[in-house]
Amino acid sequence: MTEDAAMSAARDRILDSLNRLDAARRHADSVTIGASTARHTVTARFLARLAESPHASPELREFARRVSVKDTTWDRIELDAKPIPAEVHELRADPLVDWPGNWPLQIEEQPFRIEWQ
């Protein structure tokens, strides 16, 4: 390859890179960035999935363990968790998160359980 051909190939690669960079910039400029306005409702399933996260606090993981052995239920997290997991405080403080108004459930609303001795 001659020196002129090498320079031409290098120039073509640079121009191609600049074109791809410009296309990526135009795409980024067209994306609307903003805070989510969608509301989310806390459920037992949501808390269980949150507890499975690698970023979950030890307190939330411990409460999930207690739920899994039927020692308590997710609706009682604010009553039975000692200390209350940081995630609960964060979810309660978030204006876009709806905490169930009927939690903790009354005894007659809870799933039937047979207490084996």
C-alpha positions in Angstrom: 0.0 0.0 0.0 1.4 3.3 -1.0 1.6 6.3 1.4 -1.2 8.1 -0.5 -3.5 5.0 -0.3 -2.8 4.6 3.4 -3.6 8.3 4.1 -6.8 8.0 2.0 -7.9 4.9 4.0 -7.1 6.6 7.3 -9.1 9.7 6.2 -12.0 7.6 5.1 -12.1 5.8 8.5 -11.9 9.2 10.3 -14.8 10.6 8.2 -16.8 7.4 8.8 -16.3 7.7 12.5 -17.3 11.4 12.4 -20.5 10.6 10.5 -21.4 7.9 13.0 -20.7 10.3 15.9 -22.9 12.9 14.3 -25.7 10.4 13.8 -25.4 9.4 17.5 -25.5 13.0 18.6 -28.6 13.7 16.5 -30.3 10.7 18.0 -29.3 11.7 21.6 -30.7 15.2 20.9 -34.0 13.8 19.8 -34.5 11.8 23.1 -36.6 13.6 25.6 -35.1 13.3 29.1 -37.2 14.0 32.1 -38.4 12.6 35.4 -41.0 9.9 35.2 -44.5 10.9 36.2 -45.8 7.4 36.3 -47.3 6.4 39.7 -46.4 3.0 41.2 -48.2 1.1 43.8 -46.4 -1.0 46.4 -47.5 -4.6 46.6 -46.3 -7.7 48.4 -44.9 -9.0 45.1 -43.0 -5.7 44.5 -41.4 -5.8 48.0 -40.5 -9.5 47.5 -38.8 -8.6 44.2 -37.1 -5.6 45.8 -35.7 -7.9 48.5 -34.2 -10.2 45.9 -32.2 -7.3 44.5 -28.4 -7.4 45.1 -28.8 -3.8 46.4 -31.5 -4.7 49.0 -30.7 -3.8 52.6 -29.9 -6.5 55.1 -33.1 -5.5 57.0 -35.3 -6.0 53.9 -33.6 -9.4 53.2 -34.2 -10.5 56.7 -37.8 -9.5 56.6 -38.2 -11.4 53.3 -36.7 -14.5 55.0 -39.3 -14.1 57.8 -42.1 -13.8 55.2 -40.8 -17.0 53.4 -41.1 -19.0 56.6 -44.6 -17.6 57.3 -43.5 -15.8 60.4 -45.1 -12.6 59.1 -46.5 -11.0 55.9 -45.4 -8.1 53.7 -48.3 -5.9 54.8 -47.0 -5.9 58.4 -43.5 -4.7 57.4 -43.9 -1.4 59.3 -45.0 -3.2 62.4 -42.9 -6.3 62.5 -39.6 -5.2 61.0 -37.0 -4.1 63.5 -35.5 -1.9 62.3 -37.7 -0.8 59.4 -35.8 -1.2 56.2 -34.5 1.9 54.5 -36.4 1.0 51.4 -39.7 1.4 53.2 -38.8 4.9 54.3 -37.7 5.8 50.8 -40.9 4.4 49.2 -43.1 6.2 51.8 -41.3 9.5 51.1 -41.6 9.2 47.3 -44.6 11.2 46.0 -45.0 9.0 43.0 -45.3 5.8 45.0 -48.7 4.8 46.5 -48.4 2.8 49.7 -51.4 0.6 50.3 -53.8 2.5 52.6 -55.2 -0.8 54.0 -51.8 -2.1 55.3 -51.5 -3.8 57.7 -54.4 -6.0 56.8 -56.9 -6.7 59.6 -56.8 -10.2 60.9 -60.0 -11.2 59.1 -58.5 -10.0 55.8 -55.3 -12.0 56.1 -55.0 -15.4 54.3 -56.1 -18.3 56.4 -53.3 -20.1 58.1 -53.3 -23.3 60.2 -51.0 -22.9 63.1 -49.3 -26.3 63.5 -47.8 -27.2 66.8 
